[in-house]
Amino acid sequence: MKVLVIGHLTGKDIGPHLEAEGRRVAELRTEGLIRDVFLKADRTGPILLLNDTTAAKAREQLASLPFVEHALVGFDYIELDDIPPA
């Protein structure tokens, strides 16, 4: 199952944690959890597409992100079903 994760920045200063966040996101991409990363056009938060997980498991997996650890972002988790080809 894939999970769409919609982030909402809290308005706190992300600057001090930006580099560490980038490193951790890169690690999760390499591990295969994060398939795609986007930034909302209005810059209010990230959008992530996750592979092979559930919403509950995704919460646990993304807890290691510095932005989550420092309460800089909140996430909505939406589980997605694959639609078989016609």
ABEGO torsion letter per residue (X at the ends): XBBBBBBBBAGBBAAAAAAAAAAAAAAAAAAGABABBBBBAAGAEBBBBBBGBBAAAAAAAAAABAAAAAGABBBBBBBBBBBBBX
